[in-house]
Amino acid sequence: MDEEELIGLMKKRWTARKFESKDVDEEDLEKILEAGRWSPSGGNKQPWELIVIRDEETKHKIAELYAEGMGMSDPPERYTSPPVLIAVCVDKRVIDSYPDMMPAEFVVYASIGSMVQNMSLAAASLDLALSWGTQPEGIKEEVKELLEVPDYIEVPDILQLGYPDQERYSSDRRRIDEFVHRDKIDEEKLRDI
Ligand SMILES: Cc1cc2nc3c(=O)[nH]c(=O)nc-3n(C[C@H](O)[C@H](O)[C@H](O)COP(=O)(O)O)c2cc1C
């Protein structure tokens, strides 16, 4: 793969929110997990655990909990339509294992981000979409209970994996010159947020 193909793949990846019922082959899933396995992580501590969820009842319970946490009237399709959900688990004991002078939480969650991005790119290369689904704070404990996750593990996100069943919407990006600063921060460029 040359750099144009690689950047093309990065542009191809997108966040679908509605999925076909078409199954994801176990072989393709393995390829995506393998891409995640090779992600960089701070100190190579690999702070992730993943729960692959194919069970329909569990998916529905996750969708119901999400609706509850977000104040929605119905369980969202984004958790019921994809054939596979992947709960991203963070082992908090890894956060505690870094030396005190390190910003351990940043390092751990950045490592998680790199792993999800690796898996998302692998999914895009297979014409699949792997979408983030950040879990609302209010349902954290119920999600952990449902997935039988111990106290020292957090489940900040439940990814959705499947074939998109919607047109890709446009998602703009800032221009390079809007966010790249040379030698020092140019405050003039900073956005009002
Ligand atoms: C850490 C992280 C958390 C995200 N959480 C959600 C989410 O909870 N719900 C959602 O619909 N999209 C979520 N997204 C997807 C973003 O909204 C999406 O990446 C962004 O709008 C750009 O669109 P694109 O991915 O299609 O290019 C998340 C993305 C990241 C990186």
The ligand as a MOL file (V3000), in Angstrom:
LIG
                    3D

  0  0  0     0  0            999 V3000
M  V30 BEGIN CTAB
M  V30 COUNTS 31 33 0 0 0
M  V30 BEGIN ATOM
M  V30 1 C -13.4600 9.3050 21.3770 0
M  V30 2 C -14.6390 9.4140 20.4390 0
M  V30 3 C -15.9000 9.2830 20.9520 0
M  V30 4 C -17.0120 9.3310 20.0980 0
M  V30 5 N -18.2480 9.1240 20.6070 0
M  V30 6 C -19.3170 9.1330 19.7930 0
M  V30 7 C -20.6240 8.8930 20.3000 0
M  V30 8 O -20.8170 8.6730 21.4910 0
M  V30 9 N -21.6480 8.9310 19.4420 0
M  V30 10 C -21.4880 9.1740 18.1050 0
M  V30 11 O -22.4720 9.1860 17.3760 0
M  V30 12 N -20.2550 9.3690 17.5840 0
M  V30 13 C -19.1840 9.3620 18.3930 0
M  V30 14 N -17.9370 9.5700 17.8830 0
M  V30 15 C -17.7880 9.7640 16.4330 0
M  V30 16 C -17.6000 11.2100 16.0420 0
M  V30 17 O -18.8060 11.9180 16.2140 0
M  V30 18 C -17.1150 11.2660 14.5880 0
M  V30 19 O -15.8590 10.6400 14.5040 0
M  V30 20 C -16.9970 12.6940 14.0610 0
M  V30 21 O -18.2430 13.3210 14.0140 0
M  V30 22 C -16.3890 12.7290 12.6500 0
M  V30 23 O -17.1670 11.9350 11.7620 0
M  V30 24 P -16.5570 10.6950 10.9800 0
M  V30 25 O -16.0130 9.7240 11.9950 0
M  V30 26 O -17.7150 10.1140 10.2170 0
M  V30 27 O -15.4820 11.1990 10.0860 0
M  V30 28 C -16.8250 9.5470 18.7070 0
M  V30 29 C -15.5240 9.6700 18.2100 0
M  V30 30 C -14.4450 9.6070 19.0600 0
M  V30 31 C -13.0580 9.7010 18.4860 0
M  V30 END ATOM
M  V30 BEGIN BOND
M  V30 1 1 1 2
M  V30 2 1 2 3
M  V30 3 2 2 30
M  V30 4 2 3 4
M  V30 5 1 4 5
M  V30 6 1 4 28
M  V30 7 2 5 6
M  V30 8 1 6 7
M  V30 9 1 6 13
M  V30 10 2 7 8
M  V30 11 1 7 9
M  V30 12 1 9 10
M  V30 13 2 10 11
M  V30 14 1 10 12
M  V30 15 2 12 13
M  V30 16 1 13 14
M  V30 17 1 14 15
M  V30 18 1 14 28
M  V30 19 1 15 16
M  V30 20 1 16 17
M  V30 21 1 16 18
M  V30 22 1 18 19
M  V30 23 1 18 20
M  V30 24 1 20 21
M  V30 25 1 20 22
M  V30 26 1 22 23
M  V30 27 1 23 24
M  V30 28 2 24 25
M  V30 29 1 24 26
M  V30 30 1 24 27
M  V30 31 2 28 29
M  V30 32 1 29 30
M  V30 33 1 30 31
M  V30 END BOND
M  V30 END CTAB
M  END
